[in-house]
Amino acid sequence: MREIYGLTRDLVRPTNTLAGAIAATTRPPTRLTNVTLCFADDRMESEMEGILCRPELEVLMDVVLTYLDENCNQICVPNYGTLAIYSQVVNSADPVMSTTLCNLLADLRDGHCQIPQGGDLPNLTSRTEVLSAAKAVLKYEVGMDLTEVPSFLRDVQIDGDETKSGIYFDKEHYGVRGADNRVALLLNGDIGRFAASFCCSGSMGDIEILALVAQTLVCLNRDDVRLMESARIVRKQMTDENPRYGRMMEVVERIFTDGTDPILRDWQDWAGKTTP
């Protein structure tokens, strides 16, 4: 396993077209900064530990960047914010033990954002919010004392003896200043599960980016049957929440199924070379 720091990932439109030239002169490139990646060195290690490899994390970042870039002419698209993605794998030899890793932590182009609180409370930051949200949804257990359950997880659904896949947030108070506005994605899979959180300064919202992250993670792990079912759960939830979110998940799935989009090229080259 390997960890790297300081990676900057830009998405810059090609300038050999009129649209690309205009884009290059009228707006700065969409970017993820202050990136920390924790990834497996090869596919075998990835399959054993249930974590992502660097090409998989990079194509995931490019999906997010492309979505932000395509929407950058809208006022609501943020320049400040943070994205975090975790993986958690249960040890088959000792089910009580598990390995939890932060696979990706990255800020948007202009860094993390400040989250004002009510009264004299100090401001929160998007970095602390996404890290605590992802950890909290992974830590949640059936039967927890309600006083220990954060507000954004009060409506958690249980499937059997585990937290059901979905995107969790406090629907009653979401967007209210001073409330617990954290949002977390949880995806259950065959050999582990993923958690992610996003927090930004714009009115685009945190939820739609997590819908894209969910579908991309599933498309990168098509052999994982439970993960595929998790995607269906999240897509239904997102379609009920806002039909546009569900349509965006469908678009991501079609791009991976078609396989011709240049955004997939490096990942496809890597996957072709490393697949036994």
N, C-alpha and C positions, 0 to 999 in steps of 0.2 A: 504494500500500500504506500502511496506517496502523497505528500501534501505540498502545495506551492502557494506562494503569496505574491501579491502585487500585480497580478495579471490584469490588463485592460483589454476589453473586447469591444471593438467598434463595429458599427454597421454603417458603411458608407456606400451610397448609391453610385453605380458606375457613371462616369462623366462623359461617356462616348455617345450618349443620347441627349436630346433636348431636355427631357424630363430630369435626367440625372444631372446635367449641367445646371439647370435652374435650382434643383434641390441643393446642390453643393454650394451655391452662392447665397441662398436665402435662409438656410438654417444649419446649425451645427449638427454633426453626425450623432445619431443615437448611440449611447455608449453605456456599458457597465464598468464601473470603476471599483477600486479597493476590493478586488475579487480574491477570495480564498477558495481553493478547490481541494477536496480530499477525495482521492479516486484510487481505484485498483490499477495495478500496473499492467494486467493482461486479463483476457476474458476468463481464463480458468479461475484466477483469483476472484474475479467479479462474481462468477457463478457460485463459488464456494462461500463467499462472504455476503452475497446479496447486495453489493454496492455497485456504483456506476464507474465506468472507465472515462478517461478524459475526453475522447471523441463524443461520447454520449452526452456528457455535461456541456460540451461546446455546442452541439447541435441544439440542445435544449435552450442554451442562452441565446442562440441565433433566432430561434422561434419567438422568444420573448422580445428580442430587439426588433425583429421584423414587424411584429404587431404594433409595438410602440412607434416605429418609424412610419408605418402606414397611417397611423392616427395622429401624427405629430402636428398637423395643421389645425387640429382641434384644440381649443383653449384648455380643455379638461385634461390633456395628456401631461403627466408630471415630468419634471426634471430632477426632482428630489425623491428619494425613497430607497427601500432595501428589500431584497429577496433572499430568503433562506430555504434550503432544501435539506432534509435529514433522511437517513435510512436507518432502519432498526431491524436486526436479524436475531432471531432466537436460536440459541445453541441447541442443536438436535440432541446432543449427548446430555445436556442439562437444561431442560425447558425453562427453569427458573432464571437462568442467566441469559442476557441478551447484550448485543453490541450495538451501540447507538453512535452514529457518525454524522457530523455536519458536512455533507458533500459539497454544498455551495453556499457561500455568503457573499453578496455583492450589492453595491449601491448603484443607483441610477447616475446619469451623467454628472450631475452637480453635487453628488454626495447624499448622505442621509438627511432626513428631514426632522425638524423639531415638531413635537406634538404638544400644543398648549393644554394645560390643565386648569381646572377651576381654582379660584382663590389664590392662595400663596404657594400652592404646590409647585415644585419644580417641573419644568418641561420634560417630557419623555423624548426618546429618540426612536426613529424607525428601526434602528439596529437592535436595541434592547427589546422592542415590541415583537419583532418577528422571531427572534431567538426564544423569547419566553413563550410565545404562542405555540411554536412547533414543539418545544419541550413539554408544554402542558398537555397537549393532545396526545402525545406519546405516553405521558405519565398517567393519564386518566385510567382508573380501574373501576370495575363494577363494585358498588358498595362503598365508594369513597364517602367520607364525611362531607355533607353538603357545604359546610363552612370552609372546606379546603378546595371546593370546585370554583374556578373563576367564572365570572358572569357569562363570558362568551361560550362556555361549555355547559351551561345549565340545561340546554335542550339536546344534549348528546343522546343519540340513539344507540341501543345495544343490540348486537346480533350474536345470539348464543351467549358466550362469555367474554366477548370482546367489543370494543368500540366499532360501530358500523362505519364503513367508508363514507366520506362526504366532506363538504366544506362547512365548517362551523363558525358561527358568529352570533352575537346577541341581536336578534332581529328586532327586539323591542326598542333597544337603545342605540342601535348602530348609527353612527354619524352625530350623536349627541356629544357635545364638548364635555370632557371630564368623565365620560362613561368608559367602560371597558370595550374599546373598539377593535380589539384584536380579531384576526381572522386566521383560521388554520385549515389546511387540507389534510385529510388522512386517506391513504390508499392501502388497503390490505392486499397482500399477495401470497403466493405459494410458499416462499421461503423467508418472507419478512414483510415489512411495510414501509411506506414513505410518508413523511409529513412535510408540509411546506407552509410558508407564510409570506405575505407580501404586504407592505405598508408604504403609502406614497402621499405626496402633498397635493395632488390634483384631484379633481372630482371624477376622474375616470373610475376610481374605486379599486379596491384591493381584490375583489372577488373574481373579476373577469380574467385577470392574469393567472390566477390559480386554476381556473378552468382550462386554460391553455397548457399550463404546467402538467396538470393531471393527464390530459390526453397525450401529451408528448412522452411522459414517463411510460404510459401504457404502450405506445407505439414502439418504444425502444425495447420493450420486454414482451413481445407478442406471444412467446411460449408460456407466459405466466397466466394460467387460466383464471385464477382468483383476481388477478390484477385487471384482466379484461372485464370481469363482472363488476369490479369496483368502478371502472370507467363508465359503465352503463348506469350505475347508481348515481354517480356524480352528474352525468349528462342529463338524467331525468330531473335531478334536483335543480340544475342550472336552467333547464328549459322552463321549469315551473317558476323559477325566480325571475328570469328574463330570457325570452326566447333567443335573443341575440347571442347570449353566452353559449347556449346549446349549439347554435349554428356554427360558432367559431370552433367548437370542439370537433364538429363534423368536418370542417375545412381542414383542420390539422390531420385528422384521420385519412382524409382523401389524399392529401399531399404525400403521406408516408406510403399509402397503398399504391399510388401512381408511381412514385419513386423517381420522377424526372426533374424535380425542382433542384436547382443548383445548390440550395441551402443544405441539401442532404449529401452532397458529393463526398466531402471528406469523411463523414461518418460511414457512408457506403463503402468507400475504399478501405477503410479500417476494418469494417465488419467482414468484408470479403476476404481480407488477408488473415484474419484471426479465427474465422469460423473453421472448425475441424473438418 
